[in-house]
Amino acid sequence: MRSPTFDELFALLSAIVLSTADLARLREWLAGITAPAECIALIEQIACGRPCPHCHCPRSHRCGRASGLQRFRCLGCRRSYNALTGTPLARLRKKECWLTYLQCVLDSRTVRQAALVTGVHRTTSFRWRHRFVPAAARERPRQLSAIVEADETYRLESQKGSRRLDRPARQRGGVARRRGINREHDCLLVARDRNGQTLDFHTGRGQVTATQLTTCLLPVLAPDALLISDGAASYRRFCAHAGITHEAVNVRAGVRTRGAIHIQNVNAWHSRFKSWLVRFRGVASRYLANYSGWQRMLDARCLTTPAHLLCAAVQLG
């Protein structure tokens, strides 16, 4: 039986009156189609003129091709490399599927959904997620200025995927053994200014301390910034030591706002992050920073296409 040609299929499709839902499905299908060489051409275009990743010498010459990429030999250290050497994407295969997979990242698809759309195994999908997503987490504002809100959110620590647990296993996630915030909780500190610039920091287990605030916030706060937080004593000690102007909101007493003094923006970010995280059915503590960076990238809309995300990953080297 002869297969129909493209012209015949196109003529049949043109004769059909498509509904809005059908058009949406067709556009989604077309958006996922990429030529096998498109990703490789984009990688080499991004890395054009890149110095040697081993010794940073700018002089090199062509040295054959491997895995679809041009290889170069450095005239300084005589070592060979390609456009992906020294990046998180080095030694990954199936480059023809990367742009399709990156669209799944932008759509916040689960590991299994992305594997089904891309046509790879779920373990490959998981490996790719934690190579590409740190590239998104690298896109961070350098400084927060004017009015800056800071607050932390806590999640019960998770050893999901670990072969050896350092505690008894919990039934379906479980609950902490003690009440309140303790060493069984991971702390995610988020700082956000009124311009929408957001930074996140994974400070480890337990409540945030003044020392951790100094390490995380002091390098990114403008000298004339006003820091707004809840009534935790660690913020007062940090601001007094660093000379940062500070205002506290007594949330425990039911005081949410005092005019422009509030932390509603950062709390709204926490809410969006927790709602977005539900689809993944729990994440391991060691990957929490990757997921918060992923959500920050989506929230800021700084990387909006698969090509943008690929560019960020390749330039990470």
SULGI-V219364 format. One line per field, one symbol per residue. phi: phi as a letter, one per 40 degrees, with the letter a starting at -180 (. if undefined). Layout:
phi->???
//
This chain:
phi->.ccccccccccccccccccccccccccccccccbcdccccccccccccgcccccbgcccabcagbafgbcbbbccccgccabcbcgbcccgcbfcccccccccccccfccdcccccccgbccccccccdcbccdcccccbccabbfcbbbabbbbcdbbdgccbccaccccfggbccbcgcaccbcbbcbbacccgcbbbbcchcgccbccccccccdcbccdbcbcbacccccccccccccgccbbbbccccgccbbgccabccccccdcccccccdccfgbcdcbcccccccccccccfcbbbdccccccccccc
//
